[in-house]
């Protein structure tokens, strides 16, 4: 179980450095199975602000 303590969690805007994370999560068939399937790379890149 993951628990958050003071200083362990940060919320920040999504940026170009997050493309690989988005690709790993949203491009994965298992992760996206119940959400319409994996997204193509072009659509993933479009969701990440430059």
mmCIF entry with sequence, helices, sheets and N, C-alpha, C, O atoms, coordinates in Angstrom:
data_MODEL
# 
_entry.id   MODEL 
# 
_entity.id                         1 
_entity.type                       polymer 
_entity.pdbx_number_of_molecules   1 
# 
_entity_poly.entity_id                      1 
_entity_poly.type                           'polypeptide(L)' 
_entity_poly.nstd_linkage                   no 
_entity_poly.nstd_monomer                   no 
_entity_poly.pdbx_seq_one_letter_code       
;(UNK)(UNK)(UNK)(UNK)(UNK)(UNK)(UNK)(UNK)(UNK)(UNK)(UNK)(UNK)(UNK)(UNK)(UNK)(UNK)
(UNK)(UNK)(UNK)(UNK)(UNK)(UNK)(UNK)(UNK)(UNK)(UNK)(UNK)(UNK)(UNK)(UNK)(UNK)(UNK)
(UNK)(UNK)(UNK)(UNK)(UNK)(UNK)(UNK)(UNK)(UNK)(UNK)(UNK)(UNK)(UNK)(UNK)(UNK)(UNK)
(UNK)(UNK)
;
_entity_poly.pdbx_seq_one_letter_code_can   XXXXXXXXXXXXXXXXXXXXXXXXXXXXXXXXXXXXXXXXXXXXXXXXXX 
_entity_poly.pdbx_strand_id                 A 
# 
loop_
_entity_poly_seq.entity_id 
_entity_poly_seq.num 
_entity_poly_seq.mon_id 
_entity_poly_seq.hetero 
1 1  UNK n 
1 2  UNK n 
1 3  UNK n 
1 4  UNK n 
1 5  UNK n 
1 6  UNK n 
1 7  UNK n 
1 8  UNK n 
1 9  UNK n 
1 10 UNK n 
1 11 UNK n 
1 12 UNK n 
1 13 UNK n 
1 14 UNK n 
1 15 UNK n 
1 16 UNK n 
1 17 UNK n 
1 18 UNK n 
1 19 UNK n 
1 20 UNK n 
1 21 UNK n 
1 22 UNK n 
1 23 UNK n 
1 24 UNK n 
1 25 UNK n 
1 26 UNK n 
1 27 UNK n 
1 28 UNK n 
1 29 UNK n 
1 30 UNK n 
1 31 UNK n 
1 32 UNK n 
1 33 UNK n 
1 34 UNK n 
1 35 UNK n 
1 36 UNK n 
1 37 UNK n 
1 38 UNK n 
1 39 UNK n 
1 40 UNK n 
1 41 UNK n 
1 42 UNK n 
1 43 UNK n 
1 44 UNK n 
1 45 UNK n 
1 46 UNK n 
1 47 UNK n 
1 48 UNK n 
1 49 UNK n 
1 50 UNK n 
# 
_struct_asym.id          A 
_struct_asym.entity_id   1 
# 
loop_
_struct_conf.conf_type_id 
_struct_conf.id 
_struct_conf.pdbx_PDB_helix_id 
_struct_conf.beg_label_comp_id 
_struct_conf.beg_label_asym_id 
_struct_conf.beg_label_seq_id 
_struct_conf.pdbx_beg_PDB_ins_code 
_struct_conf.end_label_comp_id 
_struct_conf.end_label_asym_id 
_struct_conf.end_label_seq_id 
_struct_conf.pdbx_end_PDB_ins_code 
_struct_conf.beg_auth_comp_id 
_struct_conf.beg_auth_asym_id 
_struct_conf.beg_auth_seq_id 
_struct_conf.end_auth_comp_id 
_struct_conf.end_auth_asym_id 
_struct_conf.end_auth_seq_id 
_struct_conf.pdbx_PDB_helix_class 
_struct_conf.details 
_struct_conf.pdbx_PDB_helix_length 
HELX_P HELX_P1 AA1 UNK A 16 ? UNK A 18 ? UNK A 16 UNK A 18 5 ? 3 
HELX_P HELX_P2 AA2 UNK A 19 ? UNK A 26 ? UNK A 19 UNK A 26 1 ? 8 
HELX_P HELX_P3 AA3 UNK A 29 ? UNK A 32 ? UNK A 29 UNK A 32 1 ? 4 
HELX_P HELX_P4 AA4 UNK A 33 ? UNK A 35 ? UNK A 33 UNK A 35 5 ? 3 
HELX_P HELX_P5 AA5 UNK A 41 ? UNK A 47 ? UNK A 41 UNK A 47 1 ? 7 
# 
_struct_conf_type.id          HELX_P 
_struct_conf_type.criteria    ? 
_struct_conf_type.reference   ? 
# 
loop_
_atom_site.group_PDB 
_atom_site.id 
_atom_site.type_symbol 
_atom_site.label_atom_id 
_atom_site.label_alt_id 
_atom_site.label_comp_id 
_atom_site.label_asym_id 
_atom_site.label_entity_id 
_atom_site.label_seq_id 
_atom_site.pdbx_PDB_ins_code 
_atom_site.Cartn_x 
_atom_site.Cartn_y 
_atom_site.Cartn_z 
_atom_site.occupancy 
_atom_site.B_iso_or_equiv 
_atom_site.pdbx_formal_charge 
_atom_site.auth_seq_id 
_atom_site.auth_comp_id 
_atom_site.auth_asym_id 
_atom_site.auth_atom_id 
_atom_site.pdbx_PDB_model_num 
ATOM 1   N N  . UNK A 1 1  ? 0.838   -1.180 0.000   1.00 0.00 ? 1  UNK A N  1 
ATOM 2   C CA . UNK A 1 1  ? 0.000   0.000  0.000   1.00 0.00 ? 1  UNK A CA 1 
ATOM 3   C C  . UNK A 1 1  ? 0.882   1.242  0.000   1.00 0.00 ? 1  UNK A C  1 
ATOM 4   O O  . UNK A 1 1  ? 1.849   1.330  0.757   1.00 0.00 ? 1  UNK A O  1 
ATOM 5   N N  . UNK A 1 2  ? 0.546   2.185  -0.842  1.00 0.00 ? 2  UNK A N  1 
ATOM 6   C CA . UNK A 1 2  ? 1.284   3.438  -0.924  1.00 0.00 ? 2  UNK A CA 1 
ATOM 7   C C  . UNK A 1 2  ? 0.646   4.455  0.000   1.00 0.00 ? 2  UNK A C  1 
ATOM 8   O O  . UNK A 1 2  ? -0.565  4.669  -0.046  1.00 0.00 ? 2  UNK A O  1 
ATOM 9   N N  . UNK A 1 3  ? 1.452   5.081  0.836   1.00 0.00 ? 3  UNK A N  1 
ATOM 10  C CA . UNK A 1 3  ? 0.947   6.140  1.704   1.00 0.00 ? 3  UNK A CA 1 
ATOM 11  C C  . UNK A 1 3  ? 1.752   7.402  1.447   1.00 0.00 ? 3  UNK A C  1 
ATOM 12  O O  . UNK A 1 3  ? 2.934   7.341  1.110   1.00 0.00 ? 3  UNK A O  1 
ATOM 13  N N  . UNK A 1 4  ? 1.107   8.531  1.607   1.00 0.00 ? 4  UNK A N  1 
ATOM 14  C CA . UNK A 1 4  ? 1.773   9.817  1.392   1.00 0.00 ? 4  UNK A CA 1 
ATOM 15  C C  . UNK A 1 4  ? 2.072   10.468 2.734   1.00 0.00 ? 4  UNK A C  1 
ATOM 16  O O  . UNK A 1 4  ? 1.213   10.559 3.610   1.00 0.00 ? 4  UNK A O  1 
ATOM 17  N N  . UNK A 1 5  ? 3.294   10.909 2.866   1.00 0.00 ? 5  UNK A N  1 
ATOM 18  C CA . UNK A 1 5  ? 3.692   11.661 4.042   1.00 0.00 ? 5  UNK A CA 1 
ATOM 19  C C  . UNK A 1 5  ? 4.076   13.051 3.573   1.00 0.00 ? 5  UNK A C  1 
ATOM 20  O O  . UNK A 1 5  ? 4.291   13.256 2.378   1.00 0.00 ? 5  UNK A O  1 
ATOM 21  N N  . UNK A 1 6  ? 4.166   13.988 4.463   1.00 0.00 ? 6  UNK A N  1 
ATOM 22  C CA . UNK A 1 6  ? 4.549   15.344 4.076   1.00 0.00 ? 6  UNK A CA 1 
ATOM 23  C C  . UNK A 1 6  ? 5.795   15.312 3.214   1.00 0.00 ? 6  UNK A C  1 
ATOM 24  O O  . UNK A 1 6  ? 6.799   14.708 3.593   1.00 0.00 ? 6  UNK A O  1 
ATOM 25  N N  . UNK A 1 7  ? 5.741   15.960 2.053   1.00 0.00 ? 7  UNK A N  1 
ATOM 26  C CA . UNK A 1 7  ? 6.894   16.054 1.184   1.00 0.00 ? 7  UNK A CA 1 
ATOM 27  C C  . UNK A 1 7  ? 7.032   14.925 0.177   1.00 0.00 ? 7  UNK A C  1 
ATOM 28  O O  . UNK A 1 7  ? 7.890   15.007 -0.702  1.00 0.00 ? 7  UNK A O  1 
ATOM 29  N N  . UNK A 1 8  ? 6.226   13.874 0.267   1.00 0.00 ? 8  UNK A N  1 
ATOM 30  C CA . UNK A 1 8  ? 6.355   12.742 -0.654  1.00 0.00 ? 8  UNK A CA 1 
ATOM 31  C C  . UNK A 1 8  ? 5.607   12.935 -1.967  1.00 0.00 ? 8  UNK A C  1 
ATOM 32  O O  . UNK A 1 8  ? 5.934   12.288 -2.962  1.00 0.00 ? 8  UNK A O  1 
ATOM 33  N N  . UNK A 1 9  ? 4.615   13.810 -1.985  1.00 0.00 ? 9  UNK A N  1 
ATOM 34  C CA . UNK A 1 9  ? 3.770   13.966 -3.161  1.00 0.00 ? 9  UNK A CA 1 
ATOM 35  C C  . UNK A 1 9  ? 3.855   15.399 -3.654  1.00 0.00 ? 9  UNK A C  1 
ATOM 36  O O  . UNK A 1 9  ? 3.692   16.351 -2.891  1.00 0.00 ? 9  UNK A O  1 
ATOM 37  N N  . UNK A 1 10 ? 4.118   15.532 -4.968  1.00 0.00 ? 10 UNK A N  1 
ATOM 38  C CA . UNK A 1 10 ? 4.132   16.858 -5.593  1.00 0.00 ? 10 UNK A CA 1 
ATOM 39  C C  . UNK A 1 10 ? 3.183   16.834 -6.774  1.00 0.00 ? 10 UNK A C  1 
ATOM 40  O O  . UNK A 1 10 ? 3.137   15.861 -7.526  1.00 0.00 ? 10 UNK A O  1 
ATOM 41  N N  . UNK A 1 11 ? 2.435   17.894 -6.931  1.00 0.00 ? 11 UNK A N  1 
ATOM 42  C CA . UNK A 1 11 ? 1.599   18.052 -8.110  1.00 0.00 ? 11 UNK A CA 1 
ATOM 43  C C  . UNK A 1 11 ? 2.232   19.152 -8.940  1.00 0.00 ? 11 UNK A C  1 
ATOM 44  O O  . UNK A 1 11 ? 2.492   20.247 -8.441  1.00 0.00 ? 11 UNK A O  1 
ATOM 45  N N  . UNK A 1 12 ? 2.478   18.857 -10.211 1.00 0.00 ? 12 UNK A N  1 
ATOM 46  C CA . UNK A 1 12 ? 3.099   19.839 -11.100 1.00 0.00 ? 12 UNK A CA 1 
ATOM 47  C C  . UNK A 1 12 ? 2.474   19.709 -12.471 1.00 0.00 ? 12 UNK A C  1 
ATOM 48  O O  . UNK A 1 12 ? 1.890   18.674 -12.793 1.00 0.00 ? 12 UNK A O  1 
ATOM 49  N N  . UNK A 1 13 ? 2.588   20.744 -13.281 1.00 0.00 ? 13 UNK A N  1 
ATOM 50  C CA . UNK A 1 13 ? 2.048   20.658 -14.637 1.00 0.00 ? 13 UNK A CA 1 
ATOM 51  C C  . UNK A 1 13 ? 2.782   19.597 -15.463 1.00 0.00 ? 13 UNK A C  1 
ATOM 52  O O  . UNK A 1 13 ? 3.969   19.346 -15.256 1.00 0.00 ? 13 UNK A O  1 
ATOM 53  N N  . UNK A 1 14 ? 2.075   18.998 -16.375 1.00 0.00 ? 14 UNK A N  1 
ATOM 54  C CA . UNK A 1 14 ? 2.670   18.035 -17.299 1.00 0.00 ? 14 UNK A CA 1 
ATOM 55  C C  . UNK A 1 14 ? 3.519   18.805 -18.299 1.00 0.00 ? 14 UNK A C  1 
ATOM 56  O O  . UNK A 1 14 ? 3.110   19.863 -18.778 1.00 0.00 ? 14 UNK A O  1 
ATOM 57  N N  . UNK A 1 15 ? 4.697   18.281 -18.616 1.00 0.00 ? 15 UNK A N  1 
ATOM 58  C CA . UNK A 1 15 ? 5.590   18.950 -19.554 1.00 0.00 ? 15 UNK A CA 1 
ATOM 59  C C  . UNK A 1 15 ? 6.215   17.976 -20.522 1.00 0.00 ? 15 UNK A C  1 
ATOM 60  O O  . UNK A 1 15 ? 5.959   16.774 -20.454 1.00 0.00 ? 15 UNK A O  1 
ATOM 61  N N  . UNK A 1 16 ? 7.037   18.489 -21.430 1.00 0.00 ? 16 UNK A N  1 
ATOM 62  C CA . UNK A 1 16 ? 7.665   17.649 -22.455 1.00 0.00 ? 16 UNK A CA 1 
ATOM 63  C C  . UNK A 1 16 ? 8.480   16.488 -21.880 1.00 0.00 ? 16 UNK A C  1 
ATOM 64  O O  . UNK A 1 16 ? 8.628   15.458 -22.537 1.00 0.00 ? 16 UNK A O  1 
ATOM 65  N N  . UNK A 1 17 ? 9.000   16.638 -20.682 1.00 0.00 ? 17 UNK A N  1 
ATOM 66  C CA . UNK A 1 17 ? 9.785   15.564 -20.063 1.00 0.00 ? 17 UNK A CA 1 
ATOM 67  C C  . UNK A 1 17 ? 8.919   14.372 -19.666 1.00 0.00 ? 17 UNK A C  1 
ATOM 68  O O  . UNK A 1 17 ? 9.449   13.341 -19.252 1.00 0.00 ? 17 UNK A O  1 
ATOM 69  N N  . UNK A 1 18 ? 7.591   14.496 -19.787 1.00 0.00 ? 18 UNK A N  1 
ATOM 70  C CA . UNK A 1 18 ? 6.669   13.430 -19.387 1.00 0.00 ? 18 UNK A CA 1 
ATOM 71  C C  . UNK A 1 18 ? 6.187   12.565 -20.552 1.00 0.00 ? 18 UNK A C  1 
ATOM 72  O O  . UNK A 1 18 ? 5.373   11.665 -20.348 1.00 0.00 ? 18 UNK A O  1 
ATOM 73  N N  . UNK A 1 19 ? 6.674   12.819 -21.766 1.00 0.00 ? 19 UNK A N  1 
ATOM 74  C CA . UNK A 1 19 ? 6.226   12.059 -22.935 1.00 0.00 ? 19 UNK A CA 1 
ATOM 75  C C  . UNK A 1 19 ? 6.475   10.564 -22.749 1.00 0.00 ? 19 UNK A C  1 
ATOM 76  O O  . UNK A 1 19 ? 5.597   9.757  -23.055 1.00 0.00 ? 19 UNK A O  1 
ATOM 77  N N  . UNK A 1 20 ? 7.634   10.182 -22.260 1.00 0.00 ? 20 UNK A N  1 
ATOM 78  C CA . UNK A 1 20 ? 7.932   8.748  -22.083 1.00 0.00 ? 20 UNK A CA 1 
ATOM 79  C C  . UNK A 1 20 ? 6.983   8.095  -21.081 1.00 0.00 ? 20 UNK A C  1 
ATOM 80  O O  . UNK A 1 20 ? 6.560   6.957  -21.283 1.00 0.00 ? 20 UNK A O  1 
ATOM 81  N N  . UNK A 1 21 ? 6.649   8.798  -20.012 1.00 0.00 ? 21 UNK A N  1 
ATOM 82  C CA . UNK A 1 21 ? 5.702   8.267  -19.024 1.00 0.00 ? 21 UNK A CA 1 
ATOM 83  C C  . UNK A 1 21 ? 4.322   8.111  -19.650 1.00 0.00 ? 21 UNK A C  1 
ATOM 84  O O  . UNK A 1 21 ? 3.687   7.068  -19.495 1.00 0.00 ? 21 UNK A O  1 
ATOM 85  N N  . UNK A 1 22 ? 3.854   9.132  -20.352 1.00 0.00 ? 22 UNK A N  1 
ATOM 86  C CA . UNK A 1 22 ? 2.562   9.041  -21.026 1.00 0.00 ? 22 UNK A CA 1 
ATOM 87  C C  . UNK A 1 22 ? 2.546   7.879  -22.014 1.00 0.00 ? 22 UNK A C  1 
ATOM 88  O O  . UNK A 1 22 ? 1.563   7.140  -22.084 1.00 0.00 ? 22 UNK A O  1 
ATOM 89  N N  . UNK A 1 23 ? 3.627   7.710  -22.777 1.00 0.00 ? 23 UNK A N  1 
ATOM 90  C CA . UNK A 1 23 ? 3.707   6.629  -23.757 1.00 0.00 ? 23 UNK A CA 1 
ATOM 91  C C  . UNK A 1 23 ? 3.644   5.269  -23.051 1.00 0.00 ? 23 UNK A C  1 
ATOM 92  O O  . UNK A 1 23 ? 2.959   4.357  -23.514 1.00 0.00 ? 23 UNK A O  1 
ATOM 93  N N  . UNK A 1 24 ? 4.353   5.138  -21.943 1.00 0.00 ? 24 UNK A N  1 
ATOM 94  C CA . UNK A 1 24 ? 4.370   3.864  -21.206 1.00 0.00 ? 24 UNK A CA 1 
ATOM 95  C C  . UNK A 1 24 ? 2.993   3.527  -20.630 1.00 0.00 ? 24 UNK A C  1 
ATOM 96  O O  . UNK A 1 24 ? 2.594   2.363  -20.612 1.00 0.00 ? 24 UNK A O  1 
ATOM 97  N N  . UNK A 1 25 ? 2.281   4.529  -20.167 1.00 0.00 ? 25 UNK A N  1 
ATOM 98  C CA . UNK A 1 25 ? 0.972   4.276  -19.555 1.00 0.00 ? 25 UNK A CA 1 
ATOM 99  C C  . UNK A 1 25 ? -0.152  4.206  -20.581 1.00 0.00 ? 25 UNK A C  1 
ATOM 100 O O  . UNK A 1 25 ? -0.894  3.225  -20.628 1.00 0.00 ? 25 UNK A O  1 
ATOM 101 N N  . UNK A 1 26 ? -0.276  5.227  -21.390 1.00 0.00 ? 26 UNK A N  1 
ATOM 102 C CA . UNK A 1 26 ? -1.406  5.331  -22.317 1.00 0.00 ? 26 UNK A CA 1 
ATOM 103 C C  . UNK A 1 26 ? -1.233  4.515  -23.582 1.00 0.00 ? 26 UNK A C  1 
ATOM 104 O O  . UNK A 1 26 ? -2.195  4.298  -24.319 1.00 0.00 ? 26 UNK A O  1 
ATOM 105 N N  . UNK A 1 27 ? -0.029  4.066  -23.838 1.00 0.00 ? 27 UNK A N  1 
ATOM 106 C CA . UNK A 1 27 ? 0.214   3.217  -24.997 1.00 0.00 ? 27 UNK A CA 1 
ATOM 107 C C  . UNK A 1 27 ? 0.208   1.738  -24.657 1.00 0.00 ? 27 UNK A C  1 
ATOM 108 O O  . UNK A 1 27 ? 0.391   0.898  -25.537 1.00 0.00 ? 27 UNK A O  1 
ATOM 109 N N  . UNK A 1 28 ? -0.001  1.413  -23.393 1.00 0.00 ? 28 UNK A N  1 
ATOM 110 C CA . UNK A 1 28 ? 0.022   0.024  -22.925 1.00 0.00 ? 28 UNK A CA 1 
ATOM 111 C C  . UNK A 1 28 ? -1.364  -0.606 -23.029 1.00 0.00 ? 28 UNK A C  1 
ATOM 112 O O  . UNK A 1 28 ? -2.329  -0.088 -22.468 1.00 0.00 ? 28 UNK A O  1 
ATOM 113 N N  . UNK A 1 29 ? -1.460  -1.718 -23.744 1.00 0.00 ? 29 UNK A N  1 
ATOM 114 C CA . UNK A 1 29 ? -2.749  -2.378 -23.956 1.00 0.00 ? 29 UNK A CA 1 
ATOM 115 C C  . UNK A 1 29 ? -3.402  -2.816 -22.644 1.00 0.00 ? 29 UNK A C  1 
ATOM 116 O O  . UNK A 1 29 ? -4.614  -2.680 -22.483 1.00 0.00 ? 29 UNK A O  1 
ATOM 117 N N  . UNK A 1 30 ? -2.619  -3.336 -21.717 1.00 0.00 ? 30 UNK A N  1 
ATOM 118 C CA . UNK A 1 30 ? -3.175  -3.789 -20.438 1.00 0.00 ? 30 UNK A CA 1 
ATOM 119 C C  . UNK A 1 30 ? -3.708  -2.645 -19.595 1.00 0.00 ? 30 UNK A C  1 
ATOM 120 O O  . UNK A 1 30 ? -4.777  -2.756 -18.993 1.00 0.00 ? 30 UNK A O  1 
ATOM 121 N N  . UNK A 1 31 ? -2.971  -1.552 -19.550 1.00 0.00 ? 31 UNK A N  1 
ATOM 122 C CA . UNK A 1 31 ? -3.386  -0.397 -18.758 1.00 0.00 ? 31 UNK A CA 1 
ATOM 123 C C  . UNK A 1 31 ? -4.643  0.246  -19.340 1.00 0.00 ? 31 UNK A C  1 
ATOM 124 O O  . UNK A 1 31 ? -5.537  0.663  -18.604 1.00 0.00 ? 31 UNK A O  1 
ATOM 125 N N  . UNK A 1 32 ? -4.699  0.318  -20.659 1.00 0.00 ? 32 UNK A N  1 
ATOM 126 C CA . UNK A 1 32 ? -5.789  1.028  -21.323 1.00 0.00 ? 32 UNK A CA 1 
ATOM 127 C C  . UNK A 1 32 ? -6.944  0.121  -21.766 1.00 0.00 ? 32 UNK A C  1 
ATOM 128 O O  . UNK A 1 32 ? -7.865  0.575  -22.446 1.00 0.00 ? 32 UNK A O  1 
ATOM 129 N N  . UNK A 1 33 ? -6.893  -1.147 -21.384 1.00 0.00 ? 33 UNK A N  1 
ATOM 130 C CA . UNK A 1 33 ? -7.884  -2.138 -21.818 1.00 0.00 ? 33 UNK A CA 1 
ATOM 131 C C  . UNK A 1 33 ? -9.326  -1.667 -21.596 1.00 0.00 ? 33 UNK A C  1 
ATOM 132 O O  . UNK A 1 33 ? -10.155 -1.784 -22.499 1.00 0.00 ? 33 UNK A O  1 
ATOM 133 N N  . UNK A 1 34 ? -9.630  -1.146 -20.428 1.00 0.00 ? 34 UNK A N  1 
ATOM 134 C CA . UNK A 1 34 ? -10.993 -0.735 -20.097 1.00 0.00 ? 34 UNK A CA 1 
ATOM 135 C C  . UNK A 1 34 ? -11.270 0.723  -20.444 1.00 0.00 ? 34 UNK A C  1 
ATOM 136 O O  . UNK A 1 34 ? -12.339 1.246  -20.131 1.00 0.00 ? 34 UNK A O  1 
ATOM 137 N N  . UNK A 1 35 ? -10.318 1.372  -21.086 1.00 0.00 ? 35 UNK A N  1 
ATOM 138 C CA . UNK A 1 35 ? -10.461 2.792  -21.423 1.00 0.00 ? 35 UNK A CA 1 
ATOM 139 C C  . UNK A 1 35 ? -10.417 3.013  -22.938 1.00 0.00 ? 35 UNK A C  1 
ATOM 140 O O  . UNK A 1 35 ? -10.076 4.102  -23.398 1.00 0.00 ? 35 UNK A O  1 
ATOM 141 N N  . UNK A 1 36 ? -10.759 1.990  -23.701 1.00 0.00 ? 36 UNK A N  1 
ATOM 142 C CA . UNK A 1 36 ? -10.816 2.133  -25.146 1.00 0.00 ? 36 UNK A CA 1 
ATOM 143 C C  . UNK A 1 36 ? -9.588  1.644  -25.887 1.00 0.00 ? 36 UNK A C  1 
ATOM 144 O O  . UNK A 1 36 ? -9.508  1.790  -27.107 1.00 0.00 ? 36 UNK A O  1 
ATOM 145 N N  . UNK A 1 37 ? -8.639  1.072  -25.186 1.00 0.00 ? 37 UNK A N  1 
ATOM 146 C CA . UNK A 1 37 ? -7.446  0.542  -25.831 1.00 0.00 ? 37 UNK A CA 1 
ATOM 147 C C  . UNK A 1 37 ? -6.299  1.534  -25.837 1.00 0.00 ? 37 UNK A C  1 
ATOM 148 O O  . UNK A 1 37 ? -6.486  2.704  -25.505 1.00 0.00 ? 37 UNK A O  1 
ATOM 149 N N  . UNK A 1 38 ? -5.111  1.074  -26.213 1.00 0.00 ? 38 UNK A N  1 
ATOM 150 C CA . UNK A 1 38 ? -3.936  1.935  -26.199 1.00 0.00 ? 38 UNK A CA 1 
ATOM 151 C C  . UNK A 1 38 ? -4.056  3.060  -27.223 1.00 0.00 ? 38 UNK A C  1 
ATOM 152 O O  . UNK A 1 38 ? -4.671  2.895  -28.276 1.00 0.00 ? 38 UNK A O  1 
ATOM 153 N N  . UNK A 1 39 ? -3.466  4.192  -26.900 1.00 0.00 ? 39 UNK A N  1 
ATOM 154 C CA . UNK A 1 39 ? -3.476  5.339  -27.808 1.00 0.00 ? 39 UNK A CA 1 
ATOM 155 C C  . UNK A 1 39 ? -2.283  5.286  -28.743 1.00 0.00 ? 39 UNK A C  1 
ATOM 156 O O  . UNK A 1 39 ? -1.208  4.833  -28.350 1.00 0.00 ? 39 UNK A O  1 
ATOM 157 N N  . UNK A 1 40 ? -2.459  5.746  -29.980 1.00 0.00 ? 40 UNK A N  1 
ATOM 158 C CA . UNK A 1 40 ? -1.323  5.812  -30.896 1.00 0.00 ? 40 UNK A CA 1 
ATOM 159 C C  . UNK A 1 40 ? -0.345  6.898  -30.454 1.00 0.00 ? 40 UNK A C  1 
ATOM 160 O O  . UNK A 1 40 ? -0.733  7.855  -29.784 1.00 0.00 ? 40 UNK A O  1 
ATOM 161 N N  . UNK A 1 41 ? 0.918   6.744  -30.829 1.00 0.00 ? 41 UNK A N  1 
ATOM 162 C CA . UNK A 1 41 ? 1.968   7.656  -30.394 1.00 0.00 ? 41 UNK A CA 1 
ATOM 163 C C  . UNK A 1 41 ? 1.651   9.124  -30.714 1.00 0.00 ? 41 UNK A C  1 
ATOM 164 O O  . UNK A 1 41 ? 1.891   10.002 -29.885 1.00 0.00 ? 41 UNK A O  1 
ATOM 165 N N  . UNK A 1 42 ? 1.121   9.387  -31.893 1.00 0.00 ? 42 UNK A N  1 
ATOM 166 C CA . UNK A 1 42 ? 0.813   10.765 -32.274 1.00 0.00 ? 42 UNK A CA 1 
ATOM 167 C C  . UNK A 1 42 ? -0.206  11.406 -31.358 1.00 0.00 ? 42 UNK A C  1 
ATOM 168 O O  . UNK A 1 42 ? -0.091  12.587 -31.031 1.00 0.00 ? 42 UNK A O  1 
ATOM 169 N N  . UNK A 1 43 ? -1.190  10.654 -30.945 1.00 0.00 ? 43 UNK A N  1 
ATOM 170 C CA . UNK A 1 43 ? -2.216  11.179 -30.025 1.00 0.00 ? 43 UNK A CA 1 
ATOM 171 C C  . UNK A 1 43 ? -1.642  11.399 -28.633 1.00 0.00 ? 43 UNK A C  1 
ATOM 172 O O  . UNK A 1 43 ? -1.994  12.366 -27.959 1.00 0.00 ? 43 UNK A O  1 
ATOM 173 N N  . UNK A 1 44 ? -0.765  10.510 -28.204 1.00 0.00 ? 44 UNK A N  1 
ATOM 174 C CA . UNK A 1 44 ? -0.114  10.670 -26.896 1.00 0.00 ? 44 UNK A CA 1 
ATOM 175 C C  . UNK A 1 44 ? 0.708   11.940 -26.891 1.00 0.00 ? 44 UNK A C  1 
ATOM 176 O O  . UNK A 1 44 ? 0.618   12.734 -25.955 1.00 0.00 ? 44 UNK A O  1 
ATOM 177 N N  . UNK A 1 45 ? 1.505   12.141 -27.919 1.00 0.00 ? 45 UNK A N  1 
ATOM 178 C CA . UNK A 1 45 ? 2.358   13.348 -28.008 1.00 0.00 ? 45 UNK A CA 1 
ATOM 179 C C  . UNK A 1 45 ? 1.514   14.623 -28.016 1.00 0.00 ? 45 UNK A C  1 
ATOM 180 O O  . UNK A 1 45 ? 1.914   15.636 -27.443 1.00 0.00 ? 45 UNK A O  1 
ATOM 181 N N  . UNK A 1 46 ? 0.349   14.575 -28.663 1.00 0.00 ? 46 UNK A N  1 
ATOM 182 C CA . UNK A 1 46 ? -0.534  15.744 -28.738 1.00 0.00 ? 46 UNK A CA 1 
ATOM 183 C C  . UNK A 1 46 ? -1.104  16.104 -27.370 1.00 0.00 ? 46 UNK A C  1 
ATOM 184 O O  . UNK A 1 46 ? -1.477  17.256 -27.149 1.00 0.00 ? 46 UNK A O  1 
ATOM 185 N N  . UNK A 1 47 ? -1.181  15.150 -26.450 1.00 0.00 ? 47 UNK A N  1 
ATOM 186 C CA . UNK A 1 47 ? -1.744  15.405 -25.127 1.00 0.00 ? 47 UNK A CA 1 
ATOM 187 C C  . UNK A 1 47 ? -0.732  16.028 -24.156 1.00 0.00 ? 47 UNK A C  1 
ATOM 188 O O  . UNK A 1 47 ? -1.112  16.534 -23.100 1.00 0.00 ? 47 UNK A O  1 
ATOM 189 N N  . UNK A 1 48 ? 0.544   15.991 -24.515 1.00 0.00 ? 48 UNK A N  1 
ATOM 190 C CA . UNK A 1 48 ? 1.574   16.520 -23.640 1.00 0.00 ? 48 UNK A CA 1 
ATOM 191 C C  . UNK A 1 48 ? 1.971   17.919 -24.135 1.00 0.00 ? 48 UNK A C  1 
ATOM 192 O O  . UNK A 1 48 ? 2.467   18.061 -25.253 1.00 0.00 ? 48 UNK A O  1 
ATOM 193 N N  . UNK A 1 49 ? 1.756   18.947 -23.311 1.00 0.00 ? 49 UNK A N  1 
ATOM 194 C CA . UNK A 1 49 ? 2.120   20.305 -23.736 1.00 0.00 ? 49 UNK A CA 1 
ATOM 195 C C  . UNK A 1 49 ? 3.618   20.431 -24.031 1.00 0.00 ? 49 UNK A C  1 
ATOM 196 O O  . UNK A 1 49 ? 4.455   19.868 -23.326 1.00 0.00 ? 49 UNK A O  1 
ATOM 197 N N  . UNK A 1 50 ? 3.927   21.166 -25.066 1.00 0.00 ? 50 UNK A N  1 
ATOM 198 C CA . UNK A 1 50 ? 5.318   21.394 -25.431 1.00 0.00 ? 50 UNK A CA 1 
ATOM 199 C C  . UNK A 1 50 ? 5.822   22.609 -24.769 1.00 0.00 ? 50 UNK A C  1 
ATOM 200 O O  . UNK A 1 50 ? 6.984   22.974 -24.951 1.00 0.00 ? 50 UNK A O  1 
# 
